[in-house]
Amino acid sequence: MSVVAPAIGWLIPGAGHLIQRRWLRGLLLMASVVTMFILGLLMEGRVYRPNSGDILDILGFIGDIGAGGLYIVTRAMDWGQGAIAHATADYGTKYIIVAGLLNLISVADAYHIAIGKKP
């Protein structure tokens, strides 16, 4: 369970908690991450691609990839590629990054629950 819960939790936000029967926490995390990610896309936020260029682009990519399956679907559908033309698009980009970072924190939490370090 210590490998499965974090892996599933990364791929599907909140699922690492759901398979451990932490229903409320899992649903709250799922709702939070998915809502933030979708709001970011609706605000025409940018989804970063893997690159070796600017350090801020690399950090943005790390934040984005944290969203797991949401990032994979977004890249497959070629969404989030618009240029930032107005202020809401910049906020949308930040929403997408923070959604990924929140998912990484939830993955770590699911791992700690799985190994019994957290009740």
Biopython code that builds the backbone (N, CA, C, O; Angstrom):
import numpy as np
from Bio.PDB.StructureBuilder import StructureBuilder

atoms = [
    (1, "MET", "N", (0.824, -1.191, 0.000)),
    (1, "MET", "CA", (0.000, 0.000, 0.000)),
    (1, "MET", "C", (0.871, 1.259, 0.000)),
    (1, "MET", "O", (0.437, 2.306, -0.481)),
    (2, "SER", "N", (2.085, 1.171, 0.529)),
    (2, "SER", "CA", (2.933, 2.362, 0.614)),
    (2, "SER", "C", (3.431, 2.834, -0.746)),
    (2, "SER", "O", (3.897, 3.966, -0.873)),
    (3, "VAL", "N", (3.342, 1.991, -1.756)),
    (3, "VAL", "CA", (3.715, 2.404, -3.116)),
    (3, "VAL", "C", (2.462, 2.703, -3.937)),
    (3, "VAL", "O", (2.447, 3.637, -4.739)),
    (4, "VAL", "N", (1.428, 1.916, -3.736)),
    (4, "VAL", "CA", (0.208, 2.046, -4.527)),
    (4, "VAL", "C", (-0.535, 3.343, -4.215)),
    (4, "VAL", "O", (-0.958, 4.048, -5.132)),
    (5, "ALA", "N", (-0.695, 3.662, -2.940)),
    (5, "ALA", "CA", (-1.464, 4.854, -2.552)),
    (5, "ALA", "C", (-0.868, 6.143, -3.112)),
    (5, "ALA", "O", (-1.605, 6.945, -3.686)),
    (6, "PRO", "N", (0.449, 6.377, -2.967)),
    (6, "PRO", "CA", (0.986, 7.607, -3.563)),
    (6, "PRO", "C", (0.910, 7.626, -5.087)),
    (6, "PRO", "O", (0.651, 8.674, -5.679)),
    (7, "ALA", "N", (1.131, 6.479, -5.725)),
    (7, "ALA", "CA", (1.097, 6.437, -7.192)),
    (7, "ALA", "C", (-0.300, 6.750, -7.716)),
    (7, "ALA", "O", (-0.459, 7.537, -8.649)),
    (8, "ILE", "N", (-1.300, 6.136, -7.117)),
    (8, "ILE", "CA", (-2.672, 6.406, -7.541)),
    (8, "ILE", "C", (-3.077, 7.828, -7.152)),
    (8, "ILE", "O", (-3.809, 8.498, -7.880)),
    (9, "GLY", "N", (-2.591, 8.276, -5.996)),
    (9, "GLY", "CA", (-2.883, 9.633, -5.547)),
    (9, "GLY", "C", (-2.297, 10.685, -6.471)),
    (9, "GLY", "O", (-2.883, 11.754, -6.644)),
    (10, "TRP", "N", (-1.145, 10.395, -7.068)),
    (10, "TRP", "CA", (-0.563, 11.342, -8.025)),
    (10, "TRP", "C", (-1.360, 11.328, -9.326)),
    (10, "TRP", "O", (-1.655, 12.381, -9.889)),
    (11, "LEU", "N", (-1.704, 10.142, -9.796)),
    (11, "LEU", "CA", (-2.402, 10.029, -11.073)),
    (11, "LEU", "C", (-3.812, 10.616, -11.005)),
    (11, "LEU", "O", (-4.233, 11.336, -11.909)),
    (12, "ILE", "N", (-4.536, 10.305, -9.930)),
    (12, "ILE", "CA", (-5.899, 10.818, -9.738)),
    (12, "ILE", "C", (-5.910, 11.548, -8.397)),
    (12, "ILE", "O", (-5.874, 10.904, -7.349)),
    (13, "PRO", "N", (-5.957, 12.861, -8.413)),
    (13, "PRO", "CA", (-5.892, 13.619, -7.156)),
    (13, "PRO", "C", (-6.945, 13.161, -6.143)),
    (13, "PRO", "O", (-8.132, 13.074, -6.459)),
    (14, "GLY", "N", (-6.491, 12.872, -4.926)),
    (14, "GLY", "CA", (-7.377, 12.441, -3.854)),
    (14, "GLY", "C", (-7.608, 10.943, -3.779)),
    (14, "GLY", "O", (-8.090, 10.443, -2.763)),
    (15, "ALA", "N", (-7.275, 10.226, -4.829)),
    (15, "ALA", "CA", (-7.540, 8.779, -4.860)),
    (15, "ALA", "C", (-6.643, 8.006, -3.896)),
    (15, "ALA", "O", (-7.026, 6.929, -3.437)),
    (16, "GLY", "N", (-5.477, 8.523, -3.585)),
    (16, "GLY", "CA", (-4.599, 7.861, -2.614)),
    (16, "GLY", "C", (-5.237, 7.796, -1.241)),
    (16, "GLY", "O", (-4.995, 6.855, -0.486)),
    (17, "HIS", "N", (-6.040, 8.777, -0.914)),
    (17, "HIS", "CA", (-6.762, 8.776, 0.356)),
    (17, "HIS", "C", (-8.025, 7.918, 0.258)),
    (17, "HIS", "O", (-8.398, 7.234, 1.211)),
    (18, "LEU", "N", (-8.668, 7.963, -0.893)),
    (18, "LEU", "CA", (-9.904, 7.197, -1.060)),
    (18, "LEU", "C", (-9.663, 5.697, -0.954)),
    (18, "LEU", "O", (-10.485, 4.990, -0.370)),
    (19, "ILE", "N", (-8.554, 5.188, -1.506)),
    (19, "ILE", "CA", (-8.299, 3.746, -1.421)),
    (19, "ILE", "C", (-7.894, 3.326, -0.015)),
    (19, "ILE", "O", (-7.884, 2.138, 0.309)),
    (20, "GLN", "N", (-7.556, 4.317, 0.826)),
    (20, "GLN", "CA", (-7.257, 4.020, 2.226)),
    (20, "GLN", "C", (-8.450, 4.319, 3.134)),
    (20, "GLN", "O", (-8.327, 4.342, 4.359)),
    (21, "ARG", "N", (-9.587, 4.543, 2.519)),
    (21, "ARG", "CA", (-10.857, 4.795, 3.199)),
    (21, "ARG", "C", (-10.844, 6.068, 4.037)),
    (21, "ARG", "O", (-11.470, 6.132, 5.095)),
    (22, "ARG", "N", (-10.139, 7.057, 3.565)),
    (22, "ARG", "CA", (-10.182, 8.401, 4.144)),
    (22, "ARG", "C", (-11.081, 9.231, 3.242)),
    (22, "ARG", "O", (-10.611, 10.094, 2.500)),
    (23, "TRP", "N", (-12.369, 8.961, 3.313)),
    (23, "TRP", "CA", (-13.334, 9.481, 2.350)),
    (23, "TRP", "C", (-13.396, 11.006, 2.319)),
    (23, "TRP", "O", (-13.292, 11.608, 1.250)),
    (24, "LEU", "N", (-13.562, 11.621, 3.464)),
    (24, "LEU", "CA", (-13.729, 13.073, 3.492)),
    (24, "LEU", "C", (-12.476, 13.788, 2.995)),
    (24, "LEU", "O", (-12.563, 14.693, 2.165)),
    (25, "ARG", "N", (-11.322, 13.387, 3.499)),
    (25, "ARG", "CA", (-10.064, 14.015, 3.088)),
    (25, "ARG", "C", (-9.825, 13.806, 1.590)),
    (25, "ARG", "O", (-9.420, 14.731, 0.885)),
    (26, "GLY", "N", (-10.075, 12.603, 1.120)),
    (26, "GLY", "CA", (-9.873, 12.307, -0.299)),
    (26, "GLY", "C", (-10.777, 13.121, -1.200)),
    (26, "GLY", "O", (-10.334, 13.653, -2.218)),
    (27, "LEU", "N", (-12.049, 13.219, -0.828)),
    (27, "LEU", "CA", (-12.995, 13.995, -1.644)),
    (27, "LEU", "C", (-12.681, 15.487, -1.609)),
    (27, "LEU", "O", (-12.796, 16.170, -2.627)),
    (28, "LEU", "N", (-12.283, 15.996, -0.435)),
    (28, "LEU", "CA", (-11.916, 17.412, -0.348)),
    (28, "LEU", "C", (-10.674, 17.723, -1.185)),
    (28, "LEU", "O", (-10.622, 18.742, -1.873)),
    (29, "LEU", "N", (-9.685, 16.847, -1.122)),
    (29, "LEU", "CA", (-8.489, 17.063, -1.936)),
    (29, "LEU", "C", (-8.800, 16.964, -3.425)),
    (29, "LEU", "O", (-8.321, 17.765, -4.228)),
    (30, "MET", "N", (-9.601, 15.979, -3.778)),
    (30, "MET", "CA", (-9.966, 15.820, -5.186)),
    (30, "MET", "C", (-10.696, 17.057, -5.695)),
    (30, "MET", "O", (-10.376, 17.585, -6.760)),
    (31, "ALA", "N", (-11.671, 17.507, -4.930)),
    (31, "ALA", "CA", (-12.439, 18.685, -5.338)),
    (31, "ALA", "C", (-11.545, 19.915, -5.437)),
    (31, "ALA", "O", (-11.672, 20.698, -6.378)),
    (32, "SER", "N", (-10.649, 20.090, -4.479)),
    (32, "SER", "CA", (-9.779, 21.270, -4.476)),
    (32, "SER", "C", (-8.824, 21.281, -5.659)),
    (32, "SER", "O", (-8.721, 22.280, -6.370)),
    (33, "VAL", "N", (-8.128, 20.177, -5.869)),
    (33, "VAL", "CA", (-7.132, 20.125, -6.944)),
    (33, "VAL", "C", (-7.793, 20.236, -8.307)),
    (33, "VAL", "O", (-7.347, 21.013, -9.152)),
    (34, "VAL", "N", (-8.848, 19.470, -8.527)),
    (34, "VAL", "CA", (-9.518, 19.492, -9.836)),
    (34, "VAL", "C", (-10.134, 20.865, -10.111)),
    (34, "VAL", "O", (-10.036, 21.379, -11.225)),
    (35, "THR", "N", (-10.765, 21.454, -9.099)),
    (35, "THR", "CA", (-11.380, 22.769, -9.285)),
    (35, "THR", "C", (-10.334, 23.826, -9.604)),
    (35, "THR", "O", (-10.522, 24.629, -10.518)),
    (36, "MET", "N", (-9.233, 23.832, -8.856)),
    (36, "MET", "CA", (-8.179, 24.820, -9.130)),
    (36, "MET", "C", (-7.594, 24.633, -10.522)),
    (36, "MET", "O", (-7.347, 25.611, -11.227)),
    (37, "PHE", "N", (-7.371, 23.387, -10.922)),
    (37, "PHE", "CA", (-6.793, 23.117, -12.237)),
    (37, "PHE", "C", (-7.744, 23.566, -13.344)),
    (37, "PHE", "O", (-7.323, 24.219, -14.298)),
    (38, "ILE", "N", (-9.015, 23.222, -13.220)),
    (38, "ILE", "CA", (-9.993, 23.599, -14.247)),
    (38, "ILE", "C", (-10.186, 25.116, -14.295)),
    (38, "ILE", "O", (-10.277, 25.694, -15.378)),
    (39, "LEU", "N", (-10.249, 25.758, -13.134)),
    (39, "LEU", "CA", (-10.355, 27.220, -13.125)),
    (39, "LEU", "C", (-9.142, 27.855, -13.809)),
    (39, "LEU", "O", (-9.284, 28.831, -14.545)),
    (40, "GLY", "N", (-7.965, 27.307, -13.570)),
    (40, "GLY", "CA", (-6.762, 27.809, -14.239)),
    (40, "GLY", "C", (-6.854, 27.690, -15.746)),
    (40, "GLY", "O", (-6.461, 28.601, -16.474)),
    (41, "LEU", "N", (-7.377, 26.557, -16.217)),
    (41, "LEU", "CA", (-7.544, 26.390, -17.669)),
    (41, "LEU", "C", (-8.608, 27.334, -18.221)),
    (41, "LEU", "O", (-8.445, 27.887, -19.309)),
    (42, "LEU", "N", (-9.682, 27.518, -17.482)),
    (42, "LEU", "CA", (-10.744, 28.419, -17.939)),
    (42, "LEU", "C", (-10.284, 29.880, -17.982)),
    (42, "LEU", "O", (-10.804, 30.678, -18.761)),
    (43, "MET", "N", (-9.309, 30.221, -17.141)),
    (43, "MET", "CA", (-8.743, 31.573, -17.166)),
    (43, "MET", "C", (-7.643, 31.698, -18.218)),
    (43, "MET", "O", (-6.922, 32.695, -18.261)),
    (44, "GLU", "N", (-7.523, 30.672, -19.067)),
    (44, "GLU", "CA", (-6.544, 30.620, -20.151)),
    (44, "GLU", "C", (-5.106, 30.608, -19.630)),
    (44, "GLU", "O", (-4.210, 31.212, -20.219)),
    (45, "GLY", "N", (-4.908, 29.901, -18.506)),
    (45, "GLY", "CA", (-3.568, 29.766, -17.947)),
    (45, "GLY", "C", (-2.689, 28.895, -18.824)),
    (45, "GLY", "O", (-3.177, 28.071, -19.597)),
    (46, "ARG", "N", (-1.398, 29.088, -18.692)),
    (46, "ARG", "CA", (-0.418, 28.353, -19.488)),
    (46, "ARG", "C", (-0.032, 27.066, -18.773)),
    (46, "ARG", "O", (0.188, 27.061, -17.562)),
    (47, "VAL", "N", (0.050, 25.980, -19.524)),
    (47, "VAL", "CA", (0.531, 24.710, -19.005)),
    (47, "VAL", "C", (1.949, 24.526, -19.551)),
    (47, "VAL", "O", (2.158, 24.504, -20.764)),
    (48, "TYR", "N", (2.908, 24.397, -18.652)),
    (48, "TYR", "CA", (4.315, 24.334, -19.046)),
    (48, "TYR", "C", (4.670, 22.986, -19.643)),
    (48, "TYR", "O", (4.150, 21.946, -19.239)),
    (49, "ARG", "N", (5.572, 23.032, -20.618)),
    (49, "ARG", "CA", (6.103, 21.828, -21.251)),
    (49, "ARG", "C", (7.460, 21.519, -20.643)),
    (49, "ARG", "O", (8.114, 22.413, -20.104)),
    (50, "PRO", "N", (7.898, 20.253, -20.722)),
    (50, "PRO", "CA", (9.248, 19.956, -20.230)),
    (50, "PRO", "C", (10.292, 20.657, -21.101)),
    (50, "PRO", "O", (10.231, 20.598, -22.329)),
    (51, "ASN", "N", (11.240, 21.315, -20.454)),
    (51, "ASN", "CA", (12.297, 22.001, -21.194)),
    (51, "ASN", "C", (13.528, 22.134, -20.314)),
    (51, "ASN", "O", (13.495, 21.797, -19.131)),
    (52, "SER", "N", (14.577, 22.610, -20.875)),
    (52, "SER", "CA", (15.806, 22.817, -20.101)),
    (52, "SER", "C", (16.242, 24.273, -20.203)),
    (52, "SER", "O", (17.429, 24.582, -20.106)),
    (53, "GLY", "N", (15.292, 25.148, -20.395)),
    (53, "GLY", "CA", (15.593, 26.562, -20.591)),
    (53, "GLY", "C", (15.580, 27.356, -19.307)),
    (53, "GLY", "O", (16.353, 27.086, -18.388)),
    (54, "ASP", "N", (14.717, 28.317, -19.247)),
    (54, "ASP", "CA", (14.608, 29.234, -18.133)),
    (54, "ASP", "C", (14.221, 28.502, -16.843)),
    (54, "ASP", "O", (13.375, 27.607, -16.856)),
    (55, "ILE", "N", (14.851, 28.894, -15.733)),
    (55, "ILE", "CA", (14.599, 28.235, -14.453)),
    (55, "ILE", "C", (13.140, 28.371, -14.026)),
    (55, "ILE", "O", (12.593, 27.449, -13.420)),
    (56, "LEU", "N", (12.501, 29.496, -14.328)),
    (56, "LEU", "CA", (11.099, 29.662, -13.961)),
    (56, "LEU", "C", (10.197, 28.729, -14.760)),
    (56, "LEU", "O", (9.187, 28.253, -14.243)),
    (57, "ASP", "N", (10.551, 28.464, -16.012)),
    (57, "ASP", "CA", (9.788, 27.496, -16.804)),
    (57, "ASP", "C", (9.956, 26.083, -16.244)),
    (57, "ASP", "O", (9.003, 25.305, -16.225)),
    (58, "ILE", "N", (11.153, 25.756, -15.793)),
    (58, "ILE", "CA", (11.405, 24.434, -15.212)),
    (58, "ILE", "C", (10.595, 24.267, -13.926)),
    (58, "ILE", "O", (9.980, 23.223, -13.709)),
    (59, "LEU", "N", (10.594, 25.283, -13.086)),
    (59, "LEU", "CA", (9.829, 25.224, -11.841)),
    (59, "LEU", "C", (8.325, 25.174, -12.115)),
    (59, "LEU", "O", (7.586, 24.477, -11.419)),
    (60, "GLY", "N", (7.877, 25.909, -13.125)),
    (60, "GLY", "CA", (6.468, 25.846, -13.522)),
    (60, "GLY", "C", (6.086, 24.455, -13.995)),
    (60, "GLY", "O", (4.999, 23.965, -13.690)),
    (61, "PHE", "N", (6.983, 23.818, -14.741)),
    (61, "PHE", "CA", (6.732, 22.454, -15.212)),
    (61, "PHE", "C", (6.633, 21.488, -14.031)),
    (61, "PHE", "O", (5.762, 20.619, -14.016)),
    (62, "ILE", "N", (7.511, 21.633, -13.051)),
    (62, "ILE", "CA", (7.469, 20.750, -11.877)),
    (62, "ILE", "C", (6.140, 20.910, -11.143)),
    (62, "ILE", "O", (5.531, 19.927, -10.722)),
    (63, "GLY", "N", (5.702, 22.150, -10.996)),
    (63, "GLY", "CA", (4.405, 22.376, -10.368)),
    (63, "GLY", "C", (3.266, 21.776, -11.176)),
    (63, "GLY", "O", (2.357, 21.166, -10.613)),
    (64, "ASP", "N", (3.310, 21.944, -12.483)),
    (64, "ASP", "CA", (2.245, 21.420, -13.343)),
    (64, "ASP", "C", (2.201, 19.892, -13.340)),
    (64, "ASP", "O", (1.122, 19.306, -13.255)),
    (65, "ILE", "N", (3.360, 19.246, -13.432)),
    (65, "ILE", "CA", (3.405, 17.784, -13.514)),
    (65, "ILE", "C", (2.897, 17.149, -12.219)),
    (65, "ILE", "O", (2.507, 15.982, -12.204)),
    (66, "GLY", "N", (2.905, 17.920, -11.142)),
    (66, "GLY", "CA", (2.377, 17.418, -9.882)),
    (66, "GLY", "C", (0.900, 17.098, -9.941)),
    (66, "GLY", "O", (0.406, 16.321, -9.124)),
    (67, "ALA", "N", (0.188, 17.675, -10.884)),
    (67, "ALA", "CA", (-1.250, 17.412, -11.023)),
    (67, "ALA", "C", (-1.531, 16.037, -11.622)),
    (67, "ALA", "O", (-2.690, 15.630, -11.700)),
    (68, "GLY", "N", (-0.511, 15.325, -12.038)),
    (68, "GLY", "CA", (-0.646, 13.940, -12.495)),
    (68, "GLY", "C", (-1.500, 13.766, -13.731)),
    (68, "GLY", "O", (-1.177, 14.285, -14.800)),
    (69, "GLY", "N", (-2.595, 13.032, -13.583)),
    (69, "GLY", "CA", (-3.467, 12.725, -14.709)),
    (69, "GLY", "C", (-4.078, 13.950, -15.353)),
    (69, "GLY", "O", (-4.308, 13.970, -16.562)),
    (70, "LEU", "N", (-4.343, 14.974, -14.555)),
    (70, "LEU", "CA", (-4.881, 16.214, -15.123)),
    (70, "LEU", "C", (-3.882, 16.825, -16.106)),
    (70, "LEU", "O", (-4.266, 17.302, -17.174)),
    (71, "TYR", "N", (-2.601, 16.807, -15.739)),
    (71, "TYR", "CA", (-1.566, 17.338, -16.628)),
    (71, "TYR", "C", (-1.471, 16.494, -17.896)),
    (71, "TYR", "O", (-1.368, 17.031, -18.999)),
    (72, "ILE", "N", (-1.505, 15.187, -17.737)),
    (72, "ILE", "CA", (-1.376, 14.287, -18.892)),
    (72, "ILE", "C", (-2.525, 14.510, -19.875)),
    (72, "ILE", "O", (-2.302, 14.603, -21.082)),
    (73, "VAL", "N", (-3.744, 14.596, -19.365)),
    (73, "VAL", "CA", (-4.912, 14.830, -20.234)),
    (73, "VAL", "C", (-4.813, 16.195, -20.908)),
    (73, "VAL", "O", (-5.104, 16.330, -22.096)),
    (74, "THR", "N", (-4.402, 17.203, -20.145)),
    (74, "THR", "CA", (-4.292, 18.555, -20.695)),
    (74, "THR", "C", (-3.268, 18.607, -21.826)),
    (74, "THR", "O", (-3.513, 19.232, -22.857)),
    (75, "ARG", "N", (-2.135, 17.961, -21.639)),
    (75, "ARG", "CA", (-1.106, 17.952, -22.691)),
    (75, "ARG", "C", (-1.568, 17.136, -23.899)),
    (75, "ARG", "O", (-1.290, 17.505, -25.040)),
    (76, "ALA", "N", (-2.271, 16.029, -23.651)),
    (76, "ALA", "CA", (-2.756, 15.200, -24.753)),
    (76, "ALA", "C", (-3.792, 15.940, -25.595)),
    (76, "ALA", "O", (-3.842, 15.778, -26.814)),
    (77, "MET", "N", (-4.621, 16.756, -24.933)),
    (77, "MET", "CA", (-5.649, 17.514, -25.651)),
    (77, "MET", "C", (-5.118, 18.850, -26.176)),
    (77, "MET", "O", (-5.842, 19.581, -26.852)),
    (78, "ASP", "N", (-3.882, 19.165, -25.876)),
    (78, "ASP", "CA", (-3.218, 20.401, -26.302)),
    (78, "ASP", "C", (-3.939, 21.641, -25.788)),
    (78, "ASP", "O", (-4.104, 22.623, -26.511)),
    (79, "TRP", "N", (-4.368, 21.579, -24.526)),
    (79, "TRP", "CA", (-4.993, 22.723, -23.872)),
    (79, "TRP", "C", (-3.920, 23.496, -23.117)),
    (79, "TRP", "O", (-2.834, 22.976, -22.860)),
    (80, "GLY", "N", (-4.225, 24.722, -22.768)),
    (80, "GLY", "CA", (-3.325, 25.526, -21.954)),
    (80, "GLY", "C", (-2.091, 26.012, -22.682)),
    (80, "GLY", "O", (-1.054, 26.235, -22.057)),
    (81, "GLN", "N", (-2.182, 26.180, -23.991)),
    (81, "GLN", "CA", (-1.022, 26.613, -24.774)),
    (81, "GLN", "C", (-1.103, 28.073, -25.197)),
    (81, "GLN", "O", (-0.244, 28.553, -25.938)),
    (82, "GLY", "N", (-2.118, 28.777, -24.737)),
    (82, "GLY", "CA", (-2.292, 30.165, -25.135)),
    (82, "GLY", "C", (-1.244, 31.075, -24.526)),
    (82, "GLY", "O", (-0.726, 30.807, -23.441)),
    (83, "ALA", "N", (-0.940, 32.140, -25.223)),
    (83, "ALA", "CA", (-0.020, 33.140, -24.691)),
    (83, "ALA", "C", (-0.757, 33.966, -23.645)),
    (83, "ALA", "O", (-1.951, 34.237, -23.774)),
    (84, "ILE", "N", (-0.040, 34.355, -22.626)),
    (84, "ILE", "CA", (-0.649, 35.154, -21.567)),
    (84, "ILE", "C", (-0.865, 36.562, -22.093)),
    (84, "ILE", "O", (0.083, 37.329, -22.260)),
    (85, "ALA", "N", (-2.133, 36.895, -22.354)),
    (85, "ALA", "CA", (-2.467, 38.182, -22.954)),
    (85, "ALA", "C", (-3.103, 39.141, -21.959)),
    (85, "ALA", "O", (-3.131, 40.350, -22.193)),
    (86, "HIS", "N", (-3.608, 38.620, -20.867)),
    (86, "HIS", "CA", (-4.249, 39.484, -19.877)),
    (86, "HIS", "C", (-4.007, 38.940, -18.471)),
    (86, "HIS", "O", (-3.493, 37.834, -18.304)),
    (87, "ALA", "N", (-4.376, 39.718, -17.475)),
    (87, "ALA", "CA", (-4.053, 39.398, -16.084)),
    (87, "ALA", "C", (-4.671, 38.083, -15.619)),
    (87, "ALA", "O", (-4.047, 37.345, -14.856)),
    (88, "THR", "N", (-5.880, 37.784, -16.065)),
    (88, "THR", "CA", (-6.507, 36.550, -15.590)),
    (88, "THR", "C", (-5.763, 35.317, -16.088)),
    (88, "THR", "O", (-5.769, 34.285, -15.418)),
    (89, "ALA", "N", (-5.130, 35.406, -17.239)),
    (89, "ALA", "CA", (-4.352, 34.277, -17.733)),
    (89, "ALA", "C", (-3.153, 34.011, -16.830)),
    (89, "ALA", "O", (-2.785, 32.858, -16.605)),
    (90, "ASP", "N", (-2.547, 35.069, -16.315)),
    (90, "ASP", "CA", (-1.427, 34.893, -15.394)),
    (90, "ASP", "C", (-1.902, 34.247, -14.096)),
    (90, "ASP", "O", (-1.231, 33.367, -13.557)),
    (91, "TYR", "N", (-3.059, 34.684, -13.595)),
    (91, "TYR", "CA", (-3.632, 34.044, -12.415)),
    (91, "TYR", "C", (-3.971, 32.582, -12.709)),
    (91, "TYR", "O", (-3.769, 31.718, -11.855)),
    (92, "GLY", "N", (-4.477, 32.304, -13.888)),
    (92, "GLY", "CA", (-4.799, 30.934, -14.270)),
    (92, "GLY", "C", (-3.581, 30.041, -14.265)),
    (92, "GLY", "O", (-3.647, 28.889, -13.835)),
    (93, "THR", "N", (-2.452, 30.575, -14.749)),
    (93, "THR", "CA", (-1.201, 29.821, -14.736)),
    (93, "THR", "C", (-0.809, 29.474, -13.305)),
    (93, "THR", "O", (-0.379, 28.355, -13.026)),
    (94, "LYS", "N", (-0.957, 30.422, -12.416)),
    (94, "LYS", "CA", (-0.628, 30.188, -10.996)),
    (94, "LYS", "C", (-1.582, 29.169, -10.381)),
    (94, "LYS", "O", (-1.152, 28.338, -9.581)),
    (95, "TYR", "N", (-2.858, 29.213, -10.732)),
    (95, "TYR", "CA", (-3.817, 28.229, -10.225)),
    (95, "TYR", "C", (-3.404, 26.814, -10.630)),
    (95, "TYR", "O", (-3.465, 25.888, -9.821)),
    (96, "ILE", "N", (-2.987, 26.655, -11.879)),
    (96, "ILE", "CA", (-2.585, 25.334, -12.373)),
    (96, "ILE", "C", (-1.361, 24.833, -11.618)),
    (96, "ILE", "O", (-1.305, 23.667, -11.229)),
    (97, "ILE", "N", (-0.384, 25.706, -11.409)),
    (97, "ILE", "CA", (0.826, 25.317, -10.683)),
    (97, "ILE", "C", (0.499, 24.946, -9.240)),
    (97, "ILE", "O", (0.981, 23.932, -8.736)),
    (98, "VAL", "N", (-0.307, 25.753, -8.580)),
    (98, "VAL", "CA", (-0.648, 25.490, -7.176)),
    (98, "VAL", "C", (-1.481, 24.213, -7.056)),
    (98, "VAL", "O", (-1.346, 23.490, -6.069)),
    (99, "ALA", "N", (-2.322, 23.926, -8.020)),
    (99, "ALA", "CA", (-3.079, 22.671, -7.998)),
    (99, "ALA", "C", (-2.125, 21.481, -8.028)),
    (99, "ALA", "O", (-2.322, 20.506, -7.304)),
    (100, "GLY", "N", (-1.098, 21.559, -8.859)),
    (100, "GLY", "CA", (-0.108, 20.486, -8.920)),
    (100, "GLY", "C", (0.681, 20.352, -7.628)),
    (100, "GLY", "O", (0.946, 19.240, -7.172)),
    (101, "LEU", "N", (1.057, 21.482, -7.036)),
    (101, "LEU", "CA", (1.803, 21.436, -5.776)),
    (101, "LEU", "C", (0.938, 20.894, -4.643)),
    (101, "LEU", "O", (1.425, 20.143, -3.798)),
    (102, "LEU", "N", (-0.340, 21.267, -4.617)),
    (102, "LEU", "CA", (-1.246, 20.726, -3.608)),
    (102, "LEU", "C", (-1.404, 19.220, -3.784)),
    (102, "LEU", "O", (-1.500, 18.489, -2.799)),
    (103, "ASN", "N", (-1.432, 18.758, -5.007)),
    (103, "ASN", "CA", (-1.525, 17.319, -5.244)),
    (103, "ASN", "C", (-0.270, 16.609, -4.765)),
    (103, "ASN", "O", (-0.362, 15.504, -4.230)),
    (104, "LEU", "N", (0.907, 17.214, -4.941)),
    (104, "LEU", "CA", (2.134, 16.593, -4.437)),
    (104, "LEU", "C", (2.112, 16.490, -2.917)),
    (104, "LEU", "O", (2.577, 15.498, -2.354)),
    (105, "ILE", "N", (1.574, 17.506, -2.251)),
    (105, "ILE", "CA", (1.448, 17.449, -0.794)),
    (105, "ILE", "C", (0.475, 16.339, -0.395)),
    (105, "ILE", "O", (0.710, 15.637, 0.589)),
    (106, "SER", "N", (-0.609, 16.176, -1.145)),
    (106, "SER", "CA", (-1.566, 15.117, -0.811)),
    (106, "SER", "C", (-0.966, 13.732, -1.064)),
    (106, "SER", "O", (-1.306, 12.777, -0.366)),
    (107, "VAL", "N", (-0.079, 13.615, -2.054)),
    (107, "VAL", "CA", (0.615, 12.348, -2.299)),
    (107, "VAL", "C", (1.503, 11.999, -1.103)),
    (107, "VAL", "O", (1.527, 10.853, -0.654)),
    (108, "ALA", "N", (2.228, 12.990, -0.595)),
    (108, "ALA", "CA", (3.068, 12.759, 0.581)),
    (108, "ALA", "C", (2.212, 12.377, 1.785)),
    (108, "ALA", "O", (2.601, 11.511, 2.568)),
    (109, "ASP", "N", (1.058, 13.010, 1.938)),
    (109, "ASP", "CA", (0.160, 12.683, 3.041)),
    (109, "ASP", "C", (-0.370, 11.255, 2.905)),
    (109, "ASP", "O", (-0.436, 10.525, 3.894)),
    (110, "ALA", "N", (-0.744, 10.852, 1.696)),
    (110, "ALA", "CA", (-1.229, 9.484, 1.467)),
    (110, "ALA", "C", (-0.138, 8.467, 1.788)),
    (110, "ALA", "O", (-0.421, 7.396, 2.327)),
    (111, "TYR", "N", (1.100, 8.798, 1.461)),
    (111, "TYR", "CA", (2.218, 7.904, 1.777)),
    (111, "TYR", "C", (2.384, 7.755, 3.288)),
    (111, "TYR", "O", (2.558, 6.645, 3.792)),
    (112, "HIS", "N", (2.329, 8.874, 4.005)),
    (112, "HIS", "CA", (2.507, 8.819, 5.458)),
    (112, "HIS", "C", (1.359, 8.047, 6.137)),
    (112, "HIS", "O", (1.575, 7.376, 7.146)),
    (113, "ILE", "N", (0.174, 8.141, 5.596)),
    (113, "ILE", "CA", (-0.943, 7.361, 6.129)),
    (113, "ILE", "C", (-0.706, 5.884, 5.837)),
    (113, "ILE", "O", (-0.953, 5.040, 6.699)),
    (114, "ALA", "N", (-0.231, 5.558, 4.636)),
    (114, "ALA", "CA", (-0.027, 4.166, 4.234)),
    (114, "ALA", "C", (1.042, 3.478, 5.078)),
    (114, "ALA", "O", (0.919, 2.289, 5.372)),
    (115, "ILE", "N", (2.080, 4.196, 5.468)),
    (115, "ILE", "CA", (3.135, 3.546, 6.263)),
    (115, "ILE", "C", (2.839, 3.590, 7.762)),
    (115, "ILE", "O", (3.618, 3.081, 8.567)),
    (116, "GLY", "N", (1.712, 4.201, 8.133)),
    (116, "GLY", "CA", (1.305, 4.228, 9.528)),
    (116, "GLY", "C", (1.919, 5.328, 10.346)),
    (116, "GLY", "O", (1.805, 5.326, 11.571)),
    (117, "LYS", "N", (2.576, 6.284, 9.687)),
    (117, "LYS", "CA", (3.200, 7.384, 10.397)),
    (117, "LYS", "C", (2.190, 8.450, 10.821)),
    (117, "LYS", "O", (2.438, 9.241, 11.730)),
    (118, "LYS", "N", (1.053, 8.448, 10.140)),
    (118, "LYS", "CA", (-0.004, 9.417, 10.430)),
    (118, "LYS", "C", (-1.310, 8.647, 10.636)),
    (118, "LYS", "O", (-1.659, 7.795, 9.819)),
    (119, "PRO", "N", (-2.024, 8.936, 11.707)),
    (119, "PRO", "CA", (-3.267, 8.176, 11.963)),
    (119, "PRO", "C", (-4.384, 8.507, 11.000)),
    (119, "PRO", "O", (-5.474, 7.945, 11.102)),
]
sb = StructureBuilder()
sb.init_structure("model")
sb.init_model(0)
sb.init_chain("A")
sb.init_seg("    ")
for serial, (resi, resn, name, xyz) in enumerate(atoms, 1):
    if name == "N":
        sb.init_residue(resn, " ", resi, " ")
    sb.init_atom(name, np.array(xyz, "f"), 0.0, 1.0, " ", f" {name:<3s}", serial, name[0])
structure = sb.get_structure()
